Amino acid sequence: MEATLQSIFRSEFESYRKKHGLSMDQIKAAQAIIDCQSEALGHEEWVCRNDGHVERQNHSCRHRSCPRCNGSQGREWLDRIKSKLLPCDHYHVVFTLPHELNEIWHYNRGWCSDKLFQATAETLRELLRDERYLGAEVGLLSSLHTWGRTYIFHPPHACACNRHRIAGR
């Protein structure tokens, strides 16, 4: 039998939980993974109208930490992103302004954005035109990220790239 996260959790989680302090979120995530696609979450039945054959399908937990439920979503997202990429090398380069300039950024966003994009493009083009690095004219795609993953404003975080590198590519 293949070892899965679910089989490991089913056999070892209770003893692990007793020995280690876990948060309620961790316990709920583990329980969701343990119960995923089992009778614990109920099921649906599909009946063939021709011969009466019945198929049972156990419900999934749909927890964000479950590899069964979200693993396929992640793979589908990655496949969609990969299909949009050009079949060439691409790199992700990040430029960040010093925090001391945040105050200026707040009052002059347009001017600062223009200068940031101009400086990053000129820097990359000059560097990559040099024979020691790439020796070529490059195309750039730039975007400005001013909010973090936790929605905290952090100006500016410019991503100057001609394509994002995707794992496995």
C-alpha positions in Angstrom: 0.0 0.0 0.0 1.3 3.4 -0.9 1.9 5.8 2.0 -0.1 9.0 1.6 -0.4 11.9 3.9 -3.9 10.7 4.8 -2.7 7.2 5.8 0.2 8.6 7.9 -2.2 11.0 9.6 -4.7 8.2 10.2 -2.1 6.0 11.9 0.1 8.5 13.6 -1.7 11.8 14.2 -3.3 11.0 17.5 -0.1 10.0 19.2 1.7 13.0 17.7 -1.1 15.4 18.9 -0.8 14.1 22.4 3.0 14.7 22.5 3.0 18.2 20.8 1.0 21.3 21.4 -1.0 22.0 18.3 -3.3 24.8 17.5 -7.0 24.3 16.8 -6.4 25.2 13.2 -3.7 22.5 12.9 -6.0 19.9 14.5 -8.9 20.9 12.2 -6.7 20.6 9.1 -5.4 17.2 10.2 -8.9 16.0 10.9 -10.1 17.2 7.5 -7.3 15.3 5.8 -8.0 12.2 7.8 -11.8 12.3 6.9 -11.4 13.4 3.3 -13.3 11.1 0.9 -14.3 8.8 3.7 -17.7 7.8 5.1 -17.2 10.4 7.9 -18.1 13.2 5.4 -21.0 11.4 3.8 -21.5 10.4 0.2 -23.6 10.7 -2.9 -25.0 7.8 -4.8 -25.3 7.6 -8.6 -27.7 5.0 -10.0 -27.7 3.8 -13.6 -31.2 4.0 -15.0 -30.5 1.1 -17.4 -29.3 -1.7 -15.0 -29.7 -0.2 -11.5 -25.9 -0.2 -10.9 -25.0 2.1 -7.9 -21.8 4.1 -7.6 -21.0 5.8 -4.3 -18.8 8.8 -4.2 -17.6 10.0 -0.8 -17.5 13.7 -0.2 -14.2 15.6 -0.1 -13.2 17.8 2.8 -12.2 20.8 0.5 -9.8 22.0 3.1 -7.0 24.3 1.8 -4.3 22.1 3.3 -5.6 18.8 1.9 -3.4 17.5 -0.9 -6.3 15.6 -2.4 -8.6 18.6 -2.6 -6.2 21.3 -3.4 -3.4 19.4 -5.1 -5.4 19.2 -8.3 -6.4 22.9 -8.1 -2.7 23.8 -7.8 -1.8 21.6 -10.7 -4.6 23.0 -12.8 -3.5 26.6 -12.0 0.1 25.7 -12.9 -1.0 24.1 -16.2 -3.1 27.3 -17.1 -0.1 29.5 -16.3 2.4 27.3 -18.3 0.1 27.4 -21.3 0.4 31.2 -21.4 4.3 31.2 -21.4 6.4 31.6 -24.5 8.7 28.6 -25.1 11.9 30.5 -24.2 14.0 31.3 -21.1 12.5 33.8 -18.8 13.5 35.3 -15.5 11.8 37.1 -12.6 13.7 40.2 -11.3 12.5 42.2 -8.3 13.4 45.8 -7.6 12.5 47.4 -4.3 12.7 51.0 -3.2 14.2 51.7 0.2 11.6 52.3 2.9 13.0 55.8 3.5 11.4 56.8 0.2 7.9 55.7 1.2 6.8 59.2 2.2 7.8 60.6 -1.1 5.9 57.7 -2.8 2.7 58.6 -1.0 2.7 62.1 -2.3 4.1 61.5 -5.8 2.9 58.1 -6.9 2.7 58.9 -10.6 6.1 60.5 -10.8 7.7 57.8 -8.6 6.1 55.0 -10.7 7.4 56.5 -13.9 10.9 56.9 -12.5 10.9 53.4 -11.0 9.9 51.8 -14.3 12.3 53.9 -16.2 15.2 53.0 -13.9 14.5 49.3 -13.8 14.1 49.0 -17.6 17.3 51.0 -18.2 19.2 49.0 -15.7 18.2 45.6 -17.1 18.6 46.6 -20.7 22.1 48.0 -20.1 23.2 45.0 -18.1 21.8 42.4 -20.5 23.2 44.2 -23.5 26.6 43.6 -22.1 28.4 40.5 -23.7 29.5 39.3 -20.3 25.9 38.6 -19.3 23.6 38.1 -22.2 24.7 40.3 -25.1 21.2 40.8 -26.4 18.3 43.3 -26.6 15.6 42.0 -24.2 11.9 42.5 -23.9 10.5 43.4 -20.5 7.1 43.1 -18.9 6.9 45.2 -15.7 4.3 45.3 -13.0 4.0 47.2 -9.7 3.2 45.4 -6.5 2.2 47.7 -3.7 0.3 45.4 -1.4 1.6 42.3 0.4 0.0 38.9 0.8 -1.5 40.1 4.0 -2.8 43.3 2.3 -0.3 45.5 4.1 0.7 48.5 1.9 4.4 48.3 1.0 5.3 50.6 -1.8 6.8 50.0 -4.2 7.8 46.5 -5.1 8.3 46.5 -8.9 8.6 43.3 -10.7 10.5 43.8 -14.0 10.5 40.6 -16.0 10.0 39.3 -19.4 8.2 36.3 -18.0 7.8 34.6 -14.6 9.8 31.4 -14.0 7.4 28.5 -13.2 8.6 25.5 -11.3 9.4 22.5 -13.5 10.1 24.6 -16.6 
